[in-house]
Amino acid sequence: THPRLDRTPRPQIATELTESRTAVEGWTRQPCRFFAFPYGAFNQDALDVAAAEFDGSVTVECRWWR
């Protein structure tokens, strides 16, 4: 499972992103250029680390629909 990056220390964020990238590239045998924030959760540290490691990142706003 992935941690909520908005509650994760910056050094661990870097580790999580690197390990995720390595896993995806191993499974797909393709470069992993983009990142999706788990649970749609991020903070400035997560944005900074993702910007340094990936070409782009995305998130979603999770909400319950009525």
mmCIF file as gemmi writes it, N, C-alpha and C atoms, coordinates in Angstrom:
data_model
loop_
_atom_site.group_PDB
_atom_site.id
_atom_site.type_symbol
_atom_site.label_atom_id
_atom_site.label_alt_id
_atom_site.label_comp_id
_atom_site.label_asym_id
_atom_site.label_entity_id
_atom_site.label_seq_id
_atom_site.pdbx_PDB_ins_code
_atom_site.Cartn_x
_atom_site.Cartn_y
_atom_site.Cartn_z
_atom_site.occupancy
_atom_site.B_iso_or_equiv
_atom_site.pdbx_formal_charge
_atom_site.auth_seq_id
_atom_site.auth_asym_id
_atom_site.pdbx_PDB_model_num
ATOM 1 N N . THR Axp A 1 ? 0.835 -1.189 0 1 0 ? 1 A 1
ATOM 2 C CA . THR Axp A 1 ? 0 0 0 1 0 ? 1 A 1
ATOM 3 C C . THR Axp A 1 ? 0.873 1.244 0 1 0 ? 1 A 1
ATOM 4 N N . HIS Axp A 2 ? 0.29 2.337 -0.387 1 0 ? 2 A 1
ATOM 5 C CA . HIS Axp A 2 ? 1.015 3.601 -0.439 1 0 ? 2 A 1
ATOM 6 C C . HIS Axp A 2 ? 0.622 4.474 0.748 1 0 ? 2 A 1
ATOM 7 N N . PRO Axp A 3 ? 1.57 5.228 1.296 1 0 ? 3 A 1
ATOM 8 C CA . PRO Axp A 3 ? 1.225 6.152 2.373 1 0 ? 3 A 1
ATOM 9 C C . PRO Axp A 3 ? 0.599 7.428 1.808 1 0 ? 3 A 1
ATOM 10 N N . ARG Axp A 4 ? -0.069 8.163 2.667 1 0 ? 4 A 1
ATOM 11 C CA . ARG Axp A 4 ? -0.537 9.503 2.296 1 0 ? 4 A 1
ATOM 12 C C . ARG Axp A 4 ? 0.682 10.415 2.321 1 0 ? 4 A 1
ATOM 13 N N . LEU Axp A 5 ? 1.044 10.955 1.191 1 0 ? 5 A 1
ATOM 14 C CA . LEU Axp A 5 ? 2.274 11.739 1.105 1 0 ? 5 A 1
ATOM 15 C C . LEU Axp A 5 ? 2.173 13.08 1.815 1 0 ? 5 A 1
ATOM 16 N N . ASP Axp A 6 ? 0.966 13.546 2.085 1 0 ? 6 A 1
ATOM 17 C CA . ASP Axp A 6 ? 0.816 14.796 2.83 1 0 ? 6 A 1
ATOM 18 C C . ASP Axp A 6 ? 1.119 14.614 4.314 1 0 ? 6 A 1
ATOM 19 N N . ARG Axp A 7 ? 1.307 13.378 4.74 1 0 ? 7 A 1
ATOM 20 C CA . ARG Axp A 7 ? 1.616 13.068 6.145 1 0 ? 7 A 1
ATOM 21 C C . ARG Axp A 7 ? 2.946 12.335 6.275 1 0 ? 7 A 1
ATOM 22 N N . THR Axp A 8 ? 3.768 12.404 5.244 1 0 ? 8 A 1
ATOM 23 C CA . THR Axp A 8 ? 5.004 11.631 5.181 1 0 ? 8 A 1
ATOM 24 C C . THR Axp A 8 ? 6.202 12.574 5.176 1 0 ? 8 A 1
ATOM 25 N N . PRO Axp A 9 ? 7.254 12.278 5.961 1 0 ? 9 A 1
ATOM 26 C CA . PRO Axp A 9 ? 8.455 13.12 5.944 1 0 ? 9 A 1
ATOM 27 C C . PRO Axp A 9 ? 9.107 13.129 4.557 1 0 ? 9 A 1
ATOM 28 N N . ARG Axp A 10 ? 9.689 14.258 4.194 1 0 ? 10 A 1
ATOM 29 C CA . ARG Axp A 10 ? 10.275 14.433 2.86 1 0 ? 10 A 1
ATOM 30 C C . ARG Axp A 10 ? 11.241 13.314 2.459 1 0 ? 10 A 1
ATOM 31 N N . PRO Axp A 11 ? 12.171 12.882 3.331 1 0 ? 11 A 1
ATOM 32 C CA . PRO Axp A 11 ? 13.072 11.789 2.903 1 0 ? 11 A 1
ATOM 33 C C . PRO Axp A 11 ? 12.317 10.513 2.529 1 0 ? 11 A 1
ATOM 34 N N . GLN Axp A 12 ? 11.25 10.215 3.247 1 0 ? 12 A 1
ATOM 35 C CA . GLN Axp A 12 ? 10.465 9.016 2.937 1 0 ? 12 A 1
ATOM 36 C C . GLN Axp A 12 ? 9.667 9.209 1.648 1 0 ? 12 A 1
ATOM 37 N N . ILE Axp A 13 ? 9.232 10.44 1.371 1 0 ? 13 A 1
ATOM 38 C CA . ILE Axp A 13 ? 8.535 10.714 0.107 1 0 ? 13 A 1
ATOM 39 C C . ILE Axp A 13 ? 9.451 10.36 -1.057 1 0 ? 13 A 1
ATOM 40 N N . ALA Axp A 14 ? 10.698 10.808 -0.982 1 0 ? 14 A 1
ATOM 41 C CA . ALA Axp A 14 ? 11.655 10.515 -2.057 1 0 ? 14 A 1
ATOM 42 C C . ALA Axp A 14 ? 11.828 9.012 -2.233 1 0 ? 14 A 1
ATOM 43 N N . THR Axp A 15 ? 11.932 8.292 -1.136 1 0 ? 15 A 1
ATOM 44 C CA . THR Axp A 15 ? 12.073 6.837 -1.202 1 0 ? 15 A 1
ATOM 45 C C . THR Axp A 15 ? 10.835 6.201 -1.825 1 0 ? 15 A 1
ATOM 46 N N . GLU Axp A 16 ? 9.658 6.622 -1.397 1 0 ? 16 A 1
ATOM 47 C CA . GLU Axp A 16 ? 8.407 6.072 -1.937 1 0 ? 16 A 1
ATOM 48 C C . GLU Axp A 16 ? 8.312 6.295 -3.445 1 0 ? 16 A 1
ATOM 49 N N . LEU Axp A 17 ? 8.647 7.495 -3.906 1 0 ? 17 A 1
ATOM 50 C CA . LEU Axp A 17 ? 8.547 7.795 -5.33 1 0 ? 17 A 1
ATOM 51 C C . LEU Axp A 17 ? 9.565 7.002 -6.135 1 0 ? 17 A 1
ATOM 52 N N . THR Axp A 18 ? 10.779 6.891 -5.626 1 0 ? 18 A 1
ATOM 53 C CA . THR Axp A 18 ? 11.814 6.128 -6.323 1 0 ? 18 A 1
ATOM 54 C C . THR Axp A 18 ? 11.435 4.654 -6.405 1 0 ? 18 A 1
ATOM 55 N N . GLU Axp A 19 ? 10.979 4.085 -5.296 1 0 ? 19 A 1
ATOM 56 C CA . GLU Axp A 19 ? 10.595 2.67 -5.291 1 0 ? 19 A 1
ATOM 57 C C . GLU Axp A 19 ? 9.392 2.417 -6.199 1 0 ? 19 A 1
ATOM 58 N N . SER Axp A 20 ? 8.436 3.336 -6.2 1 0 ? 20 A 1
ATOM 59 C CA . SER Axp A 20 ? 7.266 3.186 -7.073 1 0 ? 20 A 1
ATOM 60 C C . SER Axp A 20 ? 7.675 3.238 -8.537 1 0 ? 20 A 1
ATOM 61 N N . ARG Axp A 21 ? 8.533 4.189 -8.865 1 0 ? 21 A 1
ATOM 62 C CA . ARG Axp A 21 ? 8.998 4.314 -10.251 1 0 ? 21 A 1
ATOM 63 C C . ARG Axp A 21 ? 9.724 3.045 -10.692 1 0 ? 21 A 1
ATOM 64 N N . THR Axp A 22 ? 10.601 2.545 -9.853 1 0 ? 22 A 1
ATOM 65 C CA . THR Axp A 22 ? 11.352 1.332 -10.171 1 0 ? 22 A 1
ATOM 66 C C . THR Axp A 22 ? 10.408 0.155 -10.403 1 0 ? 22 A 1
ATOM 67 N N . ALA Axp A 23 ? 9.404 0.021 -9.552 1 0 ? 23 A 1
ATOM 68 C CA . ALA Axp A 23 ? 8.443 -1.079 -9.697 1 0 ? 23 A 1
ATOM 69 C C . ALA Axp A 23 ? 7.657 -0.955 -11 1 0 ? 23 A 1
ATOM 70 N N . VAL Axp A 24 ? 7.139 0.227 -11.29 1 0 ? 24 A 1
ATOM 71 C CA . VAL Axp A 24 ? 6.347 0.42 -12.513 1 0 ? 24 A 1
ATOM 72 C C . VAL Axp A 24 ? 7.2 0.167 -13.747 1 0 ? 24 A 1
ATOM 73 N N . GLU Axp A 25 ? 8.417 0.676 -13.754 1 0 ? 25 A 1
ATOM 74 C CA . GLU Axp A 25 ? 9.296 0.457 -14.905 1 0 ? 25 A 1
ATOM 75 C C . GLU Axp A 25 ? 9.654 -1.017 -15.056 1 0 ? 25 A 1
ATOM 76 N N . GLY Axp A 26 ? 9.786 -1.727 -13.95 1 0 ? 26 A 1
ATOM 77 C CA . GLY Axp A 26 ? 10.046 -3.162 -14.015 1 0 ? 26 A 1
ATOM 78 C C . GLY Axp A 26 ? 8.872 -3.937 -14.588 1 0 ? 26 A 1
ATOM 79 N N . TRP Axp A 27 ? 7.66 -3.559 -14.185 1 0 ? 27 A 1
ATOM 80 C CA . TRP Axp A 27 ? 6.459 -4.246 -14.672 1 0 ? 27 A 1
ATOM 81 C C . TRP Axp A 27 ? 6.189 -3.945 -16.142 1 0 ? 27 A 1
ATOM 82 N N . THR Axp A 28 ? 6.384 -2.694 -16.528 1 0 ? 28 A 1
ATOM 83 C CA . THR Axp A 28 ? 6.004 -2.281 -17.887 1 0 ? 28 A 1
ATOM 84 C C . THR Axp A 28 ? 7.15 -2.307 -18.884 1 0 ? 28 A 1
ATOM 85 N N . ARG Axp A 29 ? 8.371 -2.317 -18.373 1 0 ? 29 A 1
ATOM 86 C CA . ARG Axp A 29 ? 9.563 -2.217 -19.218 1 0 ? 29 A 1
ATOM 87 C C . ARG Axp A 29 ? 9.534 -0.948 -20.072 1 0 ? 29 A 1
ATOM 88 N N . GLN Axp A 30 ? 8.928 0.088 -19.51 1 0 ? 30 A 1
ATOM 89 C CA . GLN Axp A 30 ? 8.835 1.4 -20.148 1 0 ? 30 A 1
ATOM 90 C C . GLN Axp A 30 ? 9.213 2.468 -19.121 1 0 ? 30 A 1
ATOM 91 N N . PRO Axp A 31 ? 9.702 3.608 -19.575 1 0 ? 31 A 1
ATOM 92 C CA . PRO Axp A 31 ? 9.991 4.69 -18.631 1 0 ? 31 A 1
ATOM 93 C C . PRO Axp A 31 ? 8.709 5.182 -17.95 1 0 ? 31 A 1
ATOM 94 N N . CYS Axp A 32 ? 8.808 5.461 -16.7 1 0 ? 32 A 1
ATOM 95 C CA . CYS Axp A 32 ? 7.684 6.014 -15.938 1 0 ? 32 A 1
ATOM 96 C C . CYS Axp A 32 ? 7.938 7.512 -15.803 1 0 ? 32 A 1
ATOM 97 N N . ARG Axp A 33 ? 7.197 8.312 -16.552 1 0 ? 33 A 1
ATOM 98 C CA . ARG Axp A 33 ? 7.451 9.75 -16.606 1 0 ? 33 A 1
ATOM 99 C C . ARG Axp A 33 ? 6.49 10.571 -15.757 1 0 ? 33 A 1
ATOM 100 N N . PHE Axp A 34 ? 5.39 9.968 -15.333 1 0 ? 34 A 1
ATOM 101 C CA . PHE Axp A 34 ? 4.364 10.709 -14.604 1 0 ? 34 A 1
ATOM 102 C C . PHE Axp A 34 ? 4.023 10.008 -13.3 1 0 ? 34 A 1
ATOM 103 N N . PHE Axp A 35 ? 3.487 10.763 -12.361 1 0 ? 35 A 1
ATOM 104 C CA . PHE Axp A 35 ? 3.191 10.252 -11.031 1 0 ? 35 A 1
ATOM 105 C C . PHE Axp A 35 ? 1.792 10.695 -10.62 1 0 ? 35 A 1
ATOM 106 N N . ALA Axp A 36 ? 1.038 9.786 -10.006 1 0 ? 36 A 1
ATOM 107 C CA . ALA Axp A 36 ? -0.27 10.112 -9.435 1 0 ? 36 A 1
ATOM 108 C C . ALA Axp A 36 ? -0.172 10.015 -7.917 1 0 ? 36 A 1
ATOM 109 N N . PHE Axp A 37 ? -0.545 11.067 -7.228 1 0 ? 37 A 1
ATOM 110 C CA . PHE Axp A 37 ? -0.454 11.084 -5.77 1 0 ? 37 A 1
ATOM 111 C C . PHE Axp A 37 ? -1.476 10.125 -5.166 1 0 ? 37 A 1
ATOM 112 N N . PRO Axp A 38 ? -1.016 9.176 -4.325 1 0 ? 38 A 1
ATOM 113 C CA . PRO Axp A 38 ? -1.951 8.245 -3.691 1 0 ? 38 A 1
ATOM 114 C C . PRO Axp A 38 ? -3.006 9.001 -2.881 1 0 ? 38 A 1
ATOM 115 N N . TYR Axp A 39 ? -4.243 8.58 -3.01 1 0 ? 39 A 1
ATOM 116 C CA . TYR Axp A 39 ? -5.376 9.167 -2.29 1 0 ? 39 A 1
ATOM 117 C C . TYR Axp A 39 ? -5.618 10.627 -2.678 1 0 ? 39 A 1
ATOM 118 N N . GLY Axp A 40 ? -4.921 11.127 -3.696 1 0 ? 40 A 1
ATOM 119 C CA . GLY Axp A 40 ? -5.042 12.525 -4.076 1 0 ? 40 A 1
ATOM 120 C C . GLY Axp A 40 ? -4.409 13.467 -3.069 1 0 ? 40 A 1
ATOM 121 N N . ALA Axp A 41 ? -3.594 12.929 -2.161 1 0 ? 41 A 1
ATOM 122 C CA . ALA Axp A 41 ? -3.045 13.698 -1.046 1 0 ? 41 A 1
ATOM 123 C C . ALA Axp A 41 ? -1.607 14.13 -1.321 1 0 ? 41 A 1
ATOM 124 N N . PHE Axp A 42 ? -1.348 15.413 -1.129 1 0 ? 42 A 1
ATOM 125 C CA . PHE Axp A 42 ? 0.008 15.931 -1.324 1 0 ? 42 A 1
ATOM 126 C C . PHE Axp A 42 ? 0.191 17.2 -0.505 1 0 ? 42 A 1
ATOM 127 N N . ASN Axp A 43 ? 1.44 17.587 -0.34 1 0 ? 43 A 1
ATOM 128 C CA . ASN Axp A 43 ? 1.797 18.866 0.268 1 0 ? 43 A 1
ATOM 129 C C . ASN Axp A 43 ? 2.969 19.428 -0.543 1 0 ? 43 A 1
ATOM 130 N N . GLN Axp A 44 ? 3.554 20.526 -0.098 1 0 ? 44 A 1
ATOM 131 C CA . GLN Axp A 44 ? 4.619 21.148 -0.881 1 0 ? 44 A 1
ATOM 132 C C . GLN Axp A 44 ? 5.828 20.232 -1.019 1 0 ? 44 A 1
ATOM 133 N N . ASP Axp A 45 ? 6.182 19.494 0.038 1 0 ? 45 A 1
ATOM 134 C CA . ASP Axp A 45 ? 7.311 18.559 -0.062 1 0 ? 45 A 1
ATOM 135 C C . ASP Axp A 45 ? 7.052 17.51 -1.135 1 0 ? 45 A 1
ATOM 136 N N . ALA Axp A 46 ? 5.852 16.95 -1.154 1 0 ? 46 A 1
ATOM 137 C CA . ALA Axp A 46 ? 5.52 15.932 -2.161 1 0 ? 46 A 1
ATOM 138 C C . ALA Axp A 46 ? 5.562 16.526 -3.567 1 0 ? 46 A 1
ATOM 139 N N . LEU Axp A 47 ? 5.056 17.743 -3.73 1 0 ? 47 A 1
ATOM 140 C CA . LEU Axp A 47 ? 5.113 18.408 -5.035 1 0 ? 47 A 1
ATOM 141 C C . LEU Axp A 47 ? 6.553 18.622 -5.484 1 0 ? 47 A 1
ATOM 142 N N . ASP Axp A 48 ? 7.398 19.082 -4.567 1 0 ? 48 A 1
ATOM 143 C CA . ASP Axp A 48 ? 8.801 19.351 -4.9 1 0 ? 48 A 1
ATOM 144 C C . ASP Axp A 48 ? 9.538 18.084 -5.312 1 0 ? 48 A 1
ATOM 145 N N . VAL Axp A 49 ? 9.348 17.013 -4.555 1 0 ? 49 A 1
ATOM 146 C CA . VAL Axp A 49 ? 10.025 15.749 -4.866 1 0 ? 49 A 1
ATOM 147 C C . VAL Axp A 49 ? 9.523 15.202 -6.198 1 0 ? 49 A 1
ATOM 148 N N . ALA Axp A 50 ? 8.227 15.223 -6.413 1 0 ? 50 A 1
ATOM 149 C CA . ALA Axp A 50 ? 7.671 14.723 -7.674 1 0 ? 50 A 1
ATOM 150 C C . ALA Axp A 50 ? 8.177 15.549 -8.857 1 0 ? 50 A 1
ATOM 151 N N . ALA Axp A 51 ? 8.261 16.862 -8.697 1 0 ? 51 A 1
ATOM 152 C CA . ALA Axp A 51 ? 8.74 17.728 -9.785 1 0 ? 51 A 1
ATOM 153 C C . ALA Axp A 51 ? 10.19 17.437 -10.139 1 0 ? 51 A 1
ATOM 154 N N . ALA Axp A 52 ? 10.973 17.045 -9.149 1 0 ? 52 A 1
ATOM 155 C CA . ALA Axp A 52 ? 12.385 16.735 -9.399 1 0 ? 52 A 1
ATOM 156 C C . ALA Axp A 52 ? 12.57 15.368 -10.054 1 0 ? 52 A 1
ATOM 157 N N . GLU Axp A 53 ? 11.619 14.473 -9.862 1 0 ? 53 A 1
ATOM 158 C CA . GLU Axp A 53 ? 11.763 13.094 -10.322 1 0 ? 53 A 1
ATOM 159 C C . GLU Axp A 53 ? 10.979 12.746 -11.584 1 0 ? 53 A 1
ATOM 160 N N . PHE Axp A 54 ? 9.897 13.469 -11.855 1 0 ? 54 A 1
ATOM 161 C CA . PHE Axp A 54 ? 8.988 13.108 -12.944 1 0 ? 54 A 1
ATOM 162 C C . PHE Axp A 54 ? 8.737 14.294 -13.868 1 0 ? 54 A 1
ATOM 163 N N . ASP Axp A 55 ? 8.271 13.997 -15.07 1 0 ? 55 A 1
ATOM 164 C CA . ASP Axp A 55 ? 7.909 15.051 -16.02 1 0 ? 55 A 1
ATOM 165 C C . ASP Axp A 55 ? 6.615 15.751 -15.615 1 0 ? 55 A 1
ATOM 166 N N . GLY Axp A 56 ? 5.779 15.072 -14.854 1 0 ? 56 A 1
ATOM 167 C CA . GLY Axp A 56 ? 4.52 15.658 -14.406 1 0 ? 56 A 1
ATOM 168 C C . GLY Axp A 56 ? 3.865 14.79 -13.363 1 0 ? 56 A 1
ATOM 169 N N . SER Axp A 57 ? 2.873 15.359 -12.691 1 0 ? 57 A 1
ATOM 170 C CA . SER Axp A 57 ? 2.138 14.605 -11.679 1 0 ? 57 A 1
ATOM 171 C C . SER Axp A 57 ? 0.672 15.017 -11.733 1 0 ? 57 A 1
ATOM 172 N N . VAL Axp A 58 ? -0.178 14.128 -11.236 1 0 ? 58 A 1
ATOM 173 C CA . VAL Axp A 58 ? -1.617 14.376 -11.233 1 0 ? 58 A 1
ATOM 174 C C . VAL Axp A 58 ? -2.204 13.973 -9.891 1 0 ? 58 A 1
ATOM 175 N N . THR Axp A 59 ? -3.383 14.478 -9.633 1 0 ? 59 A 1
ATOM 176 C CA . THR Axp A 59 ? -4.128 14.1 -8.451 1 0 ? 59 A 1
ATOM 177 C C . THR Axp A 59 ? -5.612 14.172 -8.788 1 0 ? 59 A 1
ATOM 178 N N . VAL Axp A 60 ? -6.41 13.666 -7.912 1 0 ? 60 A 1
ATOM 179 C CA . VAL Axp A 60 ? -7.86 13.763 -8.057 1 0 ? 60 A 1
ATOM 180 C C . VAL Axp A 60 ? -8.424 14.275 -6.745 1 0 ? 60 A 1
ATOM 181 N N . GLU Axp A 61 ? -9.509 14.979 -6.837 1 0 ? 61 A 1
ATOM 182 C CA . GLU Axp A 61 ? -10.2 15.401 -5.632 1 0 ? 61 A 1
ATOM 183 C C . GLU Axp A 61 ? -11.236 14.339 -5.332 1 0 ? 61 A 1
ATOM 184 N N . CYS Axp A 62 ? -11.053 13.627 -4.238 1 0 ? 62 A 1
ATOM 185 C CA . CYS Axp A 62 ? -11.985 12.565 -3.868 1 0 ? 62 A 1
ATOM 186 C C . CYS Axp A 62 ? -13.163 13.176 -3.119 1 0 ? 62 A 1
ATOM 187 N N . ARG Axp A 63 ? -14.352 12.867 -3.553 1 0 ? 63 A 1
ATOM 188 C CA . ARG Axp A 63 ? -15.538 13.305 -2.82 1 0 ? 63 A 1
ATOM 189 C C . ARG Axp A 63 ? -16.662 12.321 -3.094 1 0 ? 63 A 1
ATOM 190 N N . TRP Axp A 64 ? -17.54 12.248 -2.145 1 0 ? 64 A 1
ATOM 191 C CA . TRP Axp A 64 ? -18.698 11.373 -2.309 1 0 ? 64 A 1
ATOM 192 C C . TRP Axp A 64 ? -19.751 12.133 -3.095 1 0 ? 64 A 1
ATOM 193 N N . TRP Axp A 65 ? -20.249 11.508 -4.116 1 0 ? 65 A 1
ATOM 194 C CA . TRP Axp A 65 ? -21.276 12.149 -4.935 1 0 ? 65 A 1
ATOM 195 C C . TRP Axp A 65 ? -22.642 11.836 -4.371 1 0 ? 65 A 1
ATOM 196 N N . ARG Axp A 66 ? -23.52 12.809 -4.435 1 0 ? 66 A 1
ATOM 197 C CA . ARG Axp A 66 ? -24.875 12.641 -3.891 1 0 ? 66 A 1
ATOM 198 C C . ARG Axp A 66 ? -25.809 12.105 -4.926 1 0 ? 66 A 1
